[in-house]
Amino acid sequence: MANSKYEYVKSFEVEDEVMFPNLIVIRIDGRDFSRFSQVHKFEKPNDETALNLMNSCASAVLEEYPDIVFAYGYSDEYSFVFKKTSRFYQRRASKILSLVASYFAAVYVMKWKEFFPLTKLEYTPSFASKVVTCASVEVLQVYLAWRQHDCHFSNQYDTCFWMLVKSGKTLSETHEILKDTQKQQRNELLFQQFGINYKMLPVLFRQGSCLFKTKVEETVKHDENGNPVKRLRRRETLVHAESIAGRSFWNEHSSLHKDLGHFVQDIGKIEPNYVKSFQFENRLLPLTWVVVRIDGCHFHRFSEVHEFEKPNDEQALKLMNSCAVAVLEEFQDIAFAYGVSDEYSFVLRKESELYKRQPSKIISAIVSFFTSTYVIRWEDFFPHKELKYPPSFDGRAVCYPTSEILLDYLAWRQVDCHINNQYNTCFWMLVKSGKSKTEAQDYLKGTQTREKNELLSQQFGLEYNLLPLIFRMGSSVFRLKERVTEENGEVSGKQVEEEVVVHHSSIIDQCFWQQRPHILNS
């Protein structure tokens, strides 16, 4: 990070490390997937293709992140369990939960056509995620039993519900019929009225899906005589089991008790206090400015693989800006955003009660929505480039108590933009002129702003201050409010139209904010 007088704002960042010996579980849930399933006409009560898409995405997550050793999912949710010794991203909760949600969302969009070749993806899917900490393998066992019990209960209820609706009942009538019914009553209803034996329904619907890694022998090459050379590799295995929290299932898979521990006894009744602990959520401080900052994960490699122009790829930056505009259109509580390179900062209004100020939901919803939009709009900005693998972003939420400190935070990001962009412009001009990367780094070591400007001007004929503003200043995204003009030409005193715009200028200069007081005051 570049040094500046604004760096004190970093002191407001709070570490959220999940301490040992807690086991880390990341649970993701589809955001407003009831509407998503209606718009895309998913089969009710279960769409097998949609469930297979979820399973495929979960498998990709296990393949991408080796520390995830087990996953369980049903409907639009999935829980990912990290091995007990994991130090993934220093066990920082925000980073882990946002990365998993982001990568899952990217894969979901990229695989959509594979599973729904005839159905257009009508709008951006996104996911909310949270960290569930399990103090021991016994607590993890209860958590998994709870989720599978919820799968069974929800699926049985939904099966009854949609069979009644398909038979002609209204939604309200169906709710009344099923109100306060027990498991046995619902089974009898299905069998007597519709001839359905619930226990004979596909296990995918009734039991959910498990993913874990097993050792598989694979041919890696052939020797000089043409004989296959085989090695053991850990590969994802998908199974459906009646009791994923049972001793017999868990302990028969050696990889699970090696990475997580043994289940000593089977579970009887699930304690309500355990369930409450699984549902607990922190809250961000009230009446503070909340900034959600997202950063591209391994975007140095991503930019190289996709051959982005150096030091700046204007199309890549415009794609980032387009995603930020979409985020502001989706989340009305976001008042302002500032972005540079592969990062974006989103500012929530002080009074915002988005997701009851639960940081995990706020972060994951924004990050996954941004990621899905990035994948969906890739072709708009790179029509002749294939998206070779899913991008992902991590995020964090930080509270700033006053407007002055918030503006210092934004100034810090813009100063960082200038310093990094000036350095990168010099670096890549030197590399393009024939120097190695090491030689370019040594050449620039210890140079100041004036010296870099002289280097660009004298050696390459570039005036840094004349380079495009999007490179030097970054991008600001906010709502522009305009009074609606009536047919008679008069300006309405009540109606206001809002348009989300992208602007490139100094946000360190107070004039920017004085000319747009509505941004932070609305």
Secondary structure as UniProt FT lines:
FT   TURN            5..6
FT   HELIX           7..12
FT   TURN            20..21
FT   STRAND          23..30
FT   TURN            31..32
FT   HELIX           33..39
FT   TURN            40..41
FT   HELIX           48..64
FT   TURN            66..67
FT   STRAND          68..74
FT   TURN            75..76
FT   STRAND          77..82
FT   TURN            84..85
FT   HELIX           88..91
FT   HELIX           93..115
FT   TURN            117..118
FT   STRAND          127..134
FT   HELIX           137..166
FT   TURN            167..168
FT   HELIX           171..178
FT   TURN            179..180
FT   HELIX           183..194
FT   HELIX           198..200
FT   HELIX           203..207
FT   STRAND          209..222
FT   TURN            224..225
FT   STRAND          228..239
FT   TURN            244..245
FT   HELIX           247..251
FT   HELIX           254..259
FT   HELIX           272..279
FT   TURN            286..287
FT   STRAND          289..296
FT   TURN            297..298
FT   HELIX           299..305
FT   TURN            306..307
FT   HELIX           314..330
FT   TURN            332..333
FT   STRAND          334..340
FT   TURN            341..342
FT   STRAND          343..348
FT   TURN            350..351
FT   HELIX           354..357
FT   HELIX           359..381
FT   TURN            383..384
FT   STRAND          393..400
FT   HELIX           403..432
FT   TURN            433..434
FT   HELIX           437..444
FT   TURN            445..446
FT   HELIX           449..460
FT   HELIX           464..466
FT   HELIX           469..472
FT   STRAND          475..485
FT   TURN            487..488
FT   STRAND          491..503
FT   HELIX           510..514
FT   HELIX           518..521
//
